[in-house]
């Protein structure tokens, strides 16, 4: 669903802007192919235009947040509060932002929950619609005007992320999607956090290696995939903050 130059499906219409972005993504991937995640992050913030870091303040989010704080504490950090997050996540967001000295954290919330989900029933009846209402739409609105955004996605997290590049084109939006940690393994994340003495999300110690909204996140047993606790039992791997042909779509399983 994200294309770089040379791999757009045959017959698919490509705008001049998309071709330009694809060429830019390809050039950036070639430039940073053998560079560290920190170099990718710095290159994105300095050379890729007006860039935001989108953070869930989840289990591993502190790594990118720390990199951003070191490179530029004024980096825009977009945090979507779905109003269904764990209390621990909200507290952690405040504590980490203060500790790292992040000075441009933007807390985003949907403005039409009362109208579209007045009884909070979507989280039970239609999880995709709930994600769209509370996370996807508010995030897309928040990213309007940016040239790209930084994510914490990694290849090891699920099959749908196995071929991630550092730089991708987000179809139909005119934006780049940047994944500095794409090639990191779990031990790389732990090592970075240990070396920089970064605070852990309190739920990690309780068996939550991947943390989203409270109703849709459960503990993970030893030997399970790290994201097994997200939408457990559902044919769903992603919250849907992705765009194809200008439309927000479900991706994943």
Residue pairs with C-beta under 8 A, 6 or more apart in sequence:
1 171
1 242
1 244
1 249
1 251
2 168
2 169
2 170
2 171
2 177
2 242
3 9
3 18
3 22
3 168
3 169
3 171
4 22
4 25
4 26
4 29
4 165
4 167
4 168
4 169
5 19
5 22
5 23
5 25
5 26
6 22
6 26
8 14
8 18
8 22
14 22
17 174
18 169
18 171
18 174
21 169
21 174
21 175
21 176
22 169
24 48
24 167
24 176
25 165
25 167
25 168
25 169
25 176
28 43
28 44
28 47
28 48
28 166
28 167
28 176
29 165
29 166
29 167
31 43
32 39
32 40
32 43
32 166
32 167
35 43
37 67
37 180
37 181
37 183
37 184
38 67
38 71
38 180
40 166
40 178
40 180
41 64
41 67
41 68
41 71
41 150
41 180
42 71
44 51
44 148
44 150
44 167
44 176
44 178
44 180
45 51
45 68
45 71
45 72
45 75
48 147
48 148
48 167
48 176
48 178
49 146
49 147
49 148
49 176
50 145
50 146
50 147
50 148
51 75
51 76
51 146
51 147
51 148
51 149
51 150
51 176
51 178
52 75
52 76
52 77
52 78
52 142
52 143
52 146
52 148
52 149
52 150
53 64
53 65
53 68
53 75
53 76
53 77
53 78
53 149
53 150
54 77
54 78
54 79
54 80
54 139
54 143
54 149
54 150
54 151
54 241
55 61
55 64
55 65
55 77
55 78
55 79
55 152
56 79
56 80
56 89
56 152
56 211
56 212
57 65
57 79
57 89
57 92
57 93
57 96
57 201
58 89
58 152
58 201
58 210
58 211
58 212
59 200
59 201
59 203
59 204
59 208
59 209
59 210
59 211
60 152
60 181
60 189
60 193
61 96
61 152
61 201
62 96
62 100
62 193
62 198
62 199
62 200
62 201
63 152
63 181
63 189
63 192
63 193
63 198
64 150
64 152
64 180
64 181
65 77
65 96
65 97
65 100
65 102
66 100
66 192
66 196
66 198
67 180
68 75
68 77
68 102
68 150
69 75
69 100
69 101
69 102
73 100
73 101
73 102
73 103
73 104
74 103
74 104
75 102
75 104
76 104
76 106
76 146
77 97
77 102
77 104
77 105
77 106
78 106
78 108
78 139
78 142
78 143
78 149
79 93
79 105
79 106
79 107
79 108
80 108
80 109
80 134
80 135
80 138
80 139
80 142
81 90
81 107
81 108
81 109
82 109
82 110
82 134
82 135
82 213
83 109
83 110
83 113
83 134
84 123
84 130
84 134
84 213
84 214
84 215
84 216
85 212
85 213
85 214
86 203
86 211
86 214
86 217
88 201
88 202
88 203
89 201
89 203
89 211
91 202
92 199
92 201
92 202
93 105
93 107
95 199
96 102
96 199
97 105
99 199
106 142
108 138
108 139
108 141
108 142
109 138
110 133
110 134
110 137
110 138
111 138
112 133
113 133
113 134
116 122
116 133
117 130
117 133
117 134
122 129
122 130
122 133
123 130
123 213
123 215
123 216
124 215
127 216
127 231
127 234
127 236
128 236
128 240
128 250
131 239
131 240
131 241
132 240
132 248
134 213
135 239
135 240
135 241
136 239
136 240
136 241
136 248
137 248
139 241
140 173
140 241
140 243
140 248
143 149
143 173
143 175
146 175
147 174
147 175
147 176
148 170
148 175
148 176
148 177
148 178
149 175
149 176
149 177
149 178
150 178
150 179
150 180
151 177
151 178
151 179
152 179
152 181
153 161
153 164
153 179
153 181
153 182
154 161
154 164
154 179
154 181
154 182
154 183
154 184
154 189
155 161
155 162
155 163
155 164
155 182
155 183
156 184
156 185
156 186
156 226
157 210
157 226
157 227
158 225
158 227
158 237
158 252
159 237
160 237
160 238
160 251
160 252
160 253
164 179
164 182
165 179
165 182
166 178
166 179
166 180
166 182
167 176
167 177
167 178
167 179
168 176
168 177
168 178
168 179
169 175
169 176
169 177
170 176
170 177
170 242
170 243
171 243
171 244
171 245
171 246
172 243
172 244
172 245
172 246
172 247
173 243
173 246
181 188
181 189
186 226
192 198
193 200
201 208
201 211
203 211
204 211
206 219
207 219
207 220
207 221
207 229
208 217
208 219
208 220
208 229
209 220
209 226
209 227
209 229
210 217
210 220
210 226
210 227
210 229
210 230
211 217
212 230
212 239
216 230
216 231
217 229
217 230
218 229
218 232
219 229
220 226
220 228
220 229
221 228
227 237
230 236
230 237
231 237
235 252
235 253
236 250
236 252
236 253
237 251
237 252
237 253
238 250
238 251
238 252
240 248
240 249
240 250
240 251
241 248
242 248
242 249
242 251
243 249
